[in-house]
Amino acid sequence: MQIDTLVDGLVFPEGPRWRDGTLWFSDIWDDRVARVSEDGNCVTVARLEQPSGLGWLPDGRLLVVAMGARKLMRLEPSGDLVVHADLSPFADWPCNDMVVADDGTAYVGHFGWDRQHGTTEPRAASVLRVQPDSAVDVAADDMLFPNGMAITADGSTLIVAESSGSRVTAFDRRADGSLSNRRIFADFSAHAGDAARDRHDGHEPVRPDGICLDVDGALWLPDPAGRRVMRVLDGGTVTETTVIAGESPLACAVGGRDGRTLFITFASIFEQDKASAARSGRIGTAALPPLN
């Protein structure tokens, strides 16, 4: 898979989402939400400290996760950022990625422990459900660092990357946005078989990050530690693996004028101060193969 650079000079780009003919993303350590067109024109949409997951309400207002503040913010037509929901009663450590359903129900993951500084022991976290009226509850518990999320095109299934669990978990979505029928979509953990873990390249088990679905229903999965991007089917079959040299893929989104472009965010430096100085983050694009 050939990957071309769409925009560079970023700090730590995450949470890509395709909408209205442009790619929206959070540059977490540059404290901004931005959008970039397919010709590489990048503009800042909003500024806030450590933005992460992005999504939209049915009326088009942007939702953005404020990681350290543990709040879900809403961008008003006036340009003001207001609190849509306070997540802090449910999360002791930073909140992270998010996906928003067509009805405005948001699903937000969080770290579960002091993952950034390592001052506490790892423990399970949860996926939070934020309803359109801003009510918050726990949609799924006992998750091992719930990270990137995706919802199937028909809205019936939520898929969650558990980065620390080396697995991807799926749930049925009920009409009210609650979850049921928890099951494994793909298991890359130590007890999984070699084929599922894709160990032929000598890497450790996959740690999935910002996932997305293509129009065929396959999952595109970046593995930052393994420096690879994979296409994975329900059940764990890996149909494609692209190894990346010198930088880590963080998150993926599918979009473009024809819906056949894969956008991938990259970082080569994970220390905040060094990344802010180097500005070596970028977003790449790759053409997806034509439909069969």
Steps between C-alpha positions, in 0.01 A plus 500: 500500500649833393454781753530862388521802730191721511621743770809510722643731768251366757577414863291193593202455265220268613127434465457547121145523368385567143209743472369753248783449254785549749693299756457621856757408766634591844861608534507405865819671614445801277174557691284534192239334282567549130373391162692439179372481144620246246730763352679537836347831613488479881302739723445511876138453608525529879758534774487312828746317722571142386209428266444141396195315361270683258139459387184694415149542629216459249475879463866518394657634820844357567573293811859468619650316796714714732742233624645635824190697596295180453218690334314473173491842340258637239583763239212744462421690177632811676842336521476454877601169656262392776482192720273239347561245775725464806672160485714542811264312737556191284870538413787562743754533218495657154218432256599422146339394175132515408247409237159663460199319355262661253251573778761695701583228753872524577725219624817610678790292632748585775838384624403333827837582659786749480619359171691813401727510805481144633432607859216251549449135412306413183135422557185460296300797380162550332326631192272786595172574326406868468143537383392794284352669808850478663410224746801276568520137607728198462425314180763226548742430783806279547667642187880499468570857387205551261645711222384546139136418422283455192131444431384287208319673214161370612560626854447156652851426630760687704859383457764594759880466485630388840861610471628343819303182438640447148149439375203656328159454661155538343158573653146510369341846531143517624261774387580706811877475441561247775725203419453123509644174362863576577732294279851489356545651153873424487738365764872578476589417860758247619250215510378558143630294212798612293288577194272734696793678661685538170829410665682413175683836504643446847302772677326468833120460502306783341392796717210645298448877507273722288295260287257557214279295268511498121197468272546122493466483879866413557690665782813710441715475808818696579752345740730781622744278689528253213514783242251339267151549360279194455169418336309255718175309448248410767649191664859622483613410149765748382468568127769765466794630704712804418814549710598863559865607530608763750163617633190363668149497351254625761153510344317439173195637322339416167372780279588703195281604208444139398508354850804292407777696672659378824629783719763409760643723773867450590740600777868420545542656847282417799650737760285814508773764525720338236205445265389862539848620408552262208152523343570177313142371504316460174190362331541262208263366238477169320265390223281206596462225240189514282190315608473141383 
